[in-house]
Amino acid sequence: MQTVKNVLASSIIASLSFFSVANAETKVEDFVVPDLVQEAQHKVASKRITAWFSRSHYKKVHLDDELSAKIYDRYLRNLDYNKAYLRLPI
């Protein structure tokens, strides 16, 4: 069974390397980049996306002592998650 797995793995690796070498022979000069033209829908889409980010990207939160303490505690917990360096409980 182990021999079958080794043969299968070897054949897969050989075929992948063959296809990668075959694809590597494609020249960059053969690739043609199409000329892109702005369409009317792009203007509308960019305005909608910009408006969405300006309204929804950041949530306005009042930063007080309680929230600051929560942020600091979360930072310390995530700083050394496995407690490899900071051994004291938070």
Secondary structure as UniProt FT lines:
FT   HELIX           2..24
FT   HELIX           28..30
FT   HELIX           40..56
FT   HELIX           65..79
FT   TURN            80..82
//
